[in-house]
């Protein structure tokens, strides 16, 4: 199962972006994904198609309220073993 790191940053809205981040997180929670919010981004776990749909919708929701958005999506996927957020964190303990 893929694990992805997402960052959606509105540009030109001033120093505080928390209200935009909240909107993106609300979108992610509508999908069948495990969502873990971090200080500098959000981690998603789930089916790849679901991650991509959620990412696209969150990007568009933030863009609808701004004039510019910088979004990144990093996907870590593997087929040789179970792949989850928890497993990744346990590997570095």
TORVEX-427485 format. One record per residue: residue number from 0; residue in one letter; x, y, z of N, C-alpha, C in turn. Coordinates in nm, 4 decimals, padded with zeros to 6 digits. Atoms other than C-alpha are relative to their C-alpha. Layout:
BEGIN
+-----+--------+----------+----------+----------+----------+----------+----------+----------+----------+----------+
| num | residu |   n_east |  n_north |     n_up |  ca_east | ca_north |    ca_up |   c_east |  c_north |     c_up |
+-----+--------+----------+----------+----------+----------+----------+----------+----------+----------+----------+
| NUM |      A |        X |        Y |        Z |        X |        Y |        Z |        X |        Y |        Z |
...
+-----+--------+----------+----------+----------+----------+----------+----------+----------+----------+----------+
//
This chain:
BEGIN
+-----+--------+----------+----------+----------+----------+----------+----------+----------+----------+----------+
| num | residu |   n_east |  n_north |     n_up |  ca_east | ca_north |    ca_up |   c_east |  c_north |     c_up |
+-----+--------+----------+----------+----------+----------+----------+----------+----------+----------+----------+
|   0 |      X |  00.0849 | -00.1181 |  00.0000 |  00.0000 |  00.0000 |  00.0000 |  00.0892 |  00.1240 |  00.0000 |
|   1 |      X | -00.0832 | -00.1205 |  00.0071 |  00.1478 |  00.3374 | -00.0932 | -00.0123 |  00.0880 |  00.1243 |
|   2 |      X | -00.0040 | -00.1047 | -00.1015 |  00.2492 |  00.5956 |  00.1631 |  00.0461 |  00.1256 | -00.0726 |
|   3 |      X | -00.0317 | -00.1231 |  00.0718 |  00.2574 |  00.9550 |  00.0403 |  00.0157 |  00.1161 |  00.0969 |
|   4 |      X | -00.0140 | -00.1248 | -00.0732 |  00.3739 |  01.2889 |  00.1732 | -00.0507 |  00.1119 | -00.0891 |
|   5 |      X |  00.0646 | -00.1065 |  00.0760 |  00.1691 |  01.5885 |  00.0630 |  00.0255 |  00.1337 |  00.0679 |
|   6 |      X | -00.0099 | -00.1373 | -00.0482 |  00.2296 |  01.9597 |  00.0976 | -00.0717 |  00.0888 | -00.1002 |
|   7 |      X |  00.0752 | -00.0929 |  00.0856 | -00.0109 |  02.2219 | -00.0380 |  00.0117 |  00.1379 |  00.0636 |
|   8 |      X | -00.0332 | -00.1306 | -00.0576 |  00.1035 |  02.5801 |  00.0146 | -00.0541 |  00.1115 | -00.0886 |
|   9 |      X |  00.0457 | -00.1169 |  00.0756 | -00.0891 |  02.8875 | -00.0971 |  00.1088 |  00.1074 |  00.0006 |
|  10 |      X | -00.1010 | -00.1048 |  00.0118 |  00.1334 |  03.1700 | -00.2177 | -00.0706 |  00.1347 | -00.0150 |
|  11 |      X |  00.0536 | -00.1346 |  00.0124 |  00.0603 |  03.5389 | -00.1736 | -00.1179 |  00.0286 |  00.0907 |
|  12 |      X |  00.1139 | -00.0195 | -00.0900 | -00.1879 |  03.5068 |  00.1134 |  00.0421 |  00.0532 |  00.1367 |
|  13 |      X | -00.0488 | -00.0490 | -00.1285 |  00.0295 |  03.6442 |  00.3938 |  00.0739 | -00.1086 |  00.0751 |
|  14 |      X | -00.0862 |  00.0933 | -00.0738 |  00.2340 |  03.4753 |  00.6638 | -00.0723 | -00.1213 |  00.0572 |
|  15 |      X |  00.0725 |  00.1127 | -00.0587 | -00.0408 |  03.2487 |  00.8036 | -00.0767 | -00.0764 | -00.1075 |
|  16 |      X |  00.0688 |  00.0828 |  00.0994 | -00.1628 |  02.9598 |  00.5905 | -00.0853 | -00.1083 |  00.0652 |
|  17 |      X |  00.0678 |  00.1085 | -00.0719 | -00.3332 |  02.7481 |  00.8591 | -00.1420 | -00.0240 | -00.0494 |
|  18 |      X |  00.1381 |  00.0228 |  00.0448 | -00.6880 |  02.8064 |  00.7311 | -00.0037 | -00.0772 | -00.1319 |
|  19 |      X | -00.0070 |  00.0736 |  00.1261 | -00.5850 |  02.6741 |  00.3883 |  00.0407 | -00.1455 |  00.0236 |
|  20 |      X | -00.0430 |  00.1354 | -00.0353 | -00.4072 |  02.3749 |  00.5393 | -00.1181 | -00.0782 |  00.0577 |
|  21 |      X |  00.1176 |  00.0656 | -00.0577 | -00.7215 |  02.2940 |  00.7404 | -00.0961 | -00.0458 | -00.1093 |
|  22 |      X |  00.0908 |  00.0371 |  00.1106 | -00.9275 |  02.2937 |  00.4200 |  00.0515 | -00.1230 | -00.0741 |
|  23 |      X | -00.0590 |  00.1154 |  00.0685 | -00.6864 |  02.0517 |  00.2536 | -00.0150 | -00.1260 |  00.0852 |
|  24 |      X |  00.0131 |  00.1159 | -00.0888 | -00.6909 |  01.8197 |  00.5565 | -00.1440 | -00.0495 |  00.0033 |
|  25 |      X |  00.1411 |  00.0397 |  00.0050 | -01.0713 |  01.8221 |  00.5542 | -00.0285 | -00.0827 | -00.1253 |
|  26 |      X |  00.0182 |  00.0768 |  00.1240 | -01.0584 |  01.7014 |  00.1934 |  00.0584 | -00.1400 |  00.0169 |
|  27 |      X | -00.0639 |  00.1309 | -00.0153 | -00.8142 |  01.4195 |  00.2773 | -00.0843 | -00.0933 |  00.0863 |
|  28 |      X |  00.0778 |  00.0824 | -00.0932 | -01.0386 |  01.2986 |  00.5598 | -00.1298 | -00.0519 | -00.0607 |
|  29 |      X |  00.1193 |  00.0487 |  00.0693 | -01.3309 |  01.2533 |  00.3177 |  00.0272 | -00.1319 | -00.0726 |
|  30 |      X | -00.0389 |  00.1166 |  00.0779 | -01.1390 |  00.9748 |  00.1429 |  00.0338 | -00.1175 |  00.0914 |
|  31 |      X | -00.0336 |  00.1214 | -00.0747 | -01.0658 |  00.6178 |  00.2511 |  00.1523 | -00.0094 |  00.0135 |
|  32 |      X | -00.1447 | -00.0090 | -00.0188 | -00.7130 |  00.7087 |  00.3637 |  00.0317 |  00.0134 |  00.1473 |
|  33 |      X | -00.0532 | -00.0328 | -00.1317 | -00.5126 |  00.7060 |  00.6808 |  00.0701 |  00.1341 | -00.0165 |
|  34 |      X | -00.0518 | -00.1363 |  00.0118 | -00.4224 |  01.0725 |  00.7395 |  00.0746 |  00.0349 |  00.1281 |
|  35 |      X | -00.0786 | -00.0458 | -00.1139 | -00.1421 |  01.1893 |  00.9683 |  00.0585 |  00.1362 | -00.0338 |
|  36 |      X | -00.0463 | -00.1359 |  00.0226 | -00.0787 |  01.5610 |  00.9879 |  00.1275 |  00.0235 |  00.0787 |
|  37 |      X | -00.1285 | -00.0342 | -00.0611 |  00.2747 |  01.6794 |  01.0621 |  00.0185 |  00.1518 | -00.0083 |
|  38 |      X | -00.0251 | -00.1443 | -00.0005 |  00.4224 |  02.0245 |  01.1151 |  00.0271 |  00.0558 | -00.1400 |
|  39 |      X | -00.0411 | -00.0500 |  00.1309 |  00.5478 |  02.0505 |  00.7564 | -00.0683 | -00.0696 | -00.1173 |
|  40 |      X |  00.0680 |  00.0702 |  00.1078 |  00.3078 |  01.8333 |  00.5595 | -00.0984 | -00.1000 |  00.0568 |
|  41 |      X |  00.0965 |  00.1016 | -00.0397 |  00.0556 |  01.5504 |  00.5692 |  00.0402 | -00.1320 | -00.0639 |
|  42 |      X | -00.0318 |  00.1336 |  00.0485 |  00.1171 |  01.1772 |  00.5347 | -00.1314 | -00.0717 | -00.0270 |
|  43 |      X |  00.1186 |  00.0745 |  00.0400 | -00.1424 |  00.9681 |  00.3510 |  00.0373 | -00.1449 | -00.0258 |
|  44 |      X | -00.0193 |  00.1424 |  00.0275 | -00.1729 |  00.5899 |  00.3377 | -00.1297 | -00.0542 | -00.0565 |
|  45 |      X |  00.1199 |  00.0565 |  00.0615 | -00.4129 |  00.4084 |  00.1083 |  00.0281 | -00.0432 | -00.1417 |
|  46 |      X | -00.0148 |  00.0396 |  00.1397 | -00.4749 |  00.2969 | -00.2448 |  00.0492 |  00.1199 | -00.0823 |
|  47 |      X | -00.0618 | -00.1069 |  00.0785 | -00.2792 |  00.4962 | -00.5032 | -00.1035 |  00.0896 | -00.0684 |
|  48 |      X |  00.1020 | -00.0812 |  00.0678 | -00.5855 |  00.6081 | -00.7005 | -00.0705 |  00.0928 |  00.0982 |
|  49 |      X |  00.0678 | -00.0799 | -00.1022 | -00.7482 |  00.7323 | -00.3798 |  00.0894 |  00.1159 |  00.0455 |
|  50 |      X | -00.0951 | -00.1052 | -00.0374 | -00.4344 |  00.9262 | -00.2793 |  00.0025 |  00.1091 | -00.1063 |
|  51 |      X | -00.0093 | -00.0979 |  00.1094 | -00.4155 |  01.0934 | -00.6200 | -00.1295 |  00.0816 | -00.0116 |
|  52 |      X |  00.1269 | -00.0738 |  00.0048 | -00.7870 |  01.1839 | -00.6218 | -00.0086 |  00.1017 |  00.1146 |
|  53 |      X |  00.0055 | -00.0893 | -00.1161 | -00.7629 |  01.3319 | -00.2713 |  00.0968 |  00.1159 | -00.0173 |
|  54 |      X | -00.1013 | -00.1034 |  00.0226 | -00.4442 |  01.5228 | -00.3602 | -00.0511 |  00.1040 | -00.0998 |
|  55 |      X |  00.0500 | -00.0913 |  00.1025 | -00.6014 |  01.6712 | -00.6723 | -00.1127 |  00.0879 |  00.0547 |
|  56 |      X |  00.1108 | -00.0780 | -00.0547 | -00.9182 |  01.7763 | -00.4900 |  00.0495 |  00.1027 |  00.1021 |
|  57 |      X | -00.0522 | -00.0931 | -00.1010 | -00.7252 |  01.9328 | -00.1988 |  00.0737 |  00.1158 | -00.0670 |
|  58 |      X | -00.0700 | -00.1037 |  00.0753 | -00.5025 |  02.1230 | -00.4427 | -00.1012 |  00.0995 | -00.0586 |
|  59 |      X |  00.1002 | -00.0858 |  00.0631 | -00.8091 |  02.2566 | -00.6263 | -00.0783 |  00.0812 |  00.1025 |
|  60 |      X |  00.0726 | -00.0718 | -00.1052 | -00.9909 |  02.3515 | -00.3034 |  00.0813 |  00.1200 |  00.0475 |
|  61 |      X | -00.0852 | -00.1113 | -00.0445 | -00.6959 |  02.5615 | -00.1881 |  00.0159 |  00.1020 | -00.1121 |
|  62 |      X | -00.0164 | -00.0920 |  00.1124 | -00.6437 |  02.7103 | -00.5348 | -00.1248 |  00.0849 | -00.0227 |
|  63 |      X |  00.1240 | -00.0768 |  00.0167 | -01.0087 |  02.8175 | -00.5481 | -00.0060 |  00.1204 |  00.0922 |
|  64 |      X |  00.0005 | -00.1099 | -00.0968 | -00.9425 |  03.0442 | -00.2478 |  00.1226 |  00.0902 | -00.0100 |
|  65 |      X | -00.1238 | -00.0769 |  00.0142 | -00.6083 |  03.1852 | -00.3679 |  00.0269 |  00.0247 | -00.1478 |
|  66 |      X | -00.0359 | -00.0203 |  00.1405 | -00.4343 |  03.2955 | -00.6845 |  00.1148 | -00.0905 | -00.0436 |
|  67 |      X | -00.1135 |  00.0860 |  00.0338 | -00.1384 |  03.0560 | -00.6623 |  00.0212 | -00.1021 |  00.1108 |
|  68 |      X | -00.0263 |  00.1074 | -00.0957 | -00.0580 |  02.7232 | -00.4963 |  00.1218 | -00.0785 | -00.0459 |
|  69 |      X | -00.1146 |  00.0878 |  00.0260 |  00.2636 |  02.5234 | -00.4731 | -00.0268 | -00.1302 |  00.0735 |
|  70 |      X |  00.0323 |  00.1293 | -00.0592 |  00.1849 |  02.1561 | -00.4148 |  00.1051 | -00.1032 | -00.0362 |
|  71 |      X | -00.0914 |  00.1109 |  00.0260 |  00.4112 |  01.8556 | -00.3800 | -00.0639 | -00.1293 |  00.0470 |
|  72 |      X |  00.0475 |  00.1334 | -00.0339 |  00.3309 |  01.4863 | -00.3707 |  00.1167 | -00.0963 | -00.0177 |
|  73 |      X | -00.1028 |  00.1032 |  00.0057 |  00.5903 |  01.2215 | -00.2853 | -00.0656 | -00.1325 |  00.0355 |
|  74 |      X |  00.0622 |  00.1308 | -00.0207 |  00.4830 |  00.8578 | -00.3130 |  00.1078 | -00.1045 |  00.0204 |
|  75 |      X | -00.0891 |  00.1126 | -00.0283 |  00.6660 |  00.5637 | -00.1573 | -00.0844 | -00.1263 | -00.0107 |
|  76 |      X |  00.0791 |  00.1199 |  00.0258 |  00.5345 |  00.2329 | -00.2892 |  00.0946 | -00.1166 | -00.0217 |
|  77 |      X | -00.0855 |  00.1173 |  00.0213 |  00.6779 | -00.1150 | -00.2795 | -00.0855 | -00.1251 | -00.0046 |
|  78 |      X |  00.0744 |  00.1238 |  00.0162 |  00.5723 | -00.4696 | -00.3582 |  00.0615 | -00.1169 |  00.0756 |
|  79 |      X | -00.0683 |  00.1127 | -00.0636 |  00.8197 | -00.6806 | -00.1601 | -00.0425 | -00.0270 |  00.1433 |
|  80 |      X |  00.0471 |  00.0206 | -00.1370 |  00.6600 | -00.6334 |  00.1854 | -00.1117 |  00.0973 |  00.0311 |
|  81 |      X |  00.1056 | -00.0906 | -00.0441 |  00.3752 | -00.4736 |  00.3736 |  00.0583 |  00.1391 |  00.0188 |
|  82 |      X | -00.0524 | -00.1369 | -00.0019 |  00.4121 | -00.0980 |  00.3493 | -00.1046 |  00.0908 |  00.0632 |
|  83 |      X |  00.0924 | -00.0872 | -00.0709 |  00.2441 |  00.1271 |  00.6044 |  00.0783 |  00.1104 |  00.0689 |
|  84 |      X | -00.0633 | -00.1076 | -00.0765 |  00.3151 |  00.4471 |  00.7933 |  00.0639 | -00.0592 |  00.1256 |
|  85 |      X | -00.0492 |  00.0593 | -00.1244 |  00.3536 |  00.2446 |  01.1131 |  00.1272 | -00.0816 | -00.0230 |
|  86 |      X | -00.1190 |  00.0828 |  00.0295 |  00.6020 |  00.0012 |  00.9563 |  00.1210 |  00.0890 | -00.0285 |
|  87 |      X | -00.1108 | -00.0908 |  00.0308 |  00.8125 |  00.2892 |  00.8227 |  00.0552 |  00.0620 |  00.1282 |
|  88 |      X | -00.0451 | -00.0611 | -00.1260 |  00.8232 |  00.4532 |  01.1665 |  00.0719 | -00.1016 |  00.0886 |
|  89 |      X | -00.0660 |  00.1046 | -00.0804 |  00.9100 |  00.1242 |  01.3399 |  00.1385 | -00.0346 | -00.0539 |
|  90 |      X | -00.1298 |  00.0324 |  00.0600 |  01.1981 |  00.0729 |  01.0971 |  00.1109 |  00.0944 |  00.0456 |
|  91 |      X | -00.1035 | -00.0943 | -00.0414 |  01.3770 |  00.3788 |  01.2321 |  00.0103 |  00.0141 |  00.1523 |
|  92 |      X | -00.0103 | -00.0027 | -00.1463 |  01.3273 |  00.3127 |  01.6031 |  00.1218 | -00.0750 |  00.0473 |
+-----+--------+----------+----------+----------+----------+----------+----------+----------+----------+----------+
//
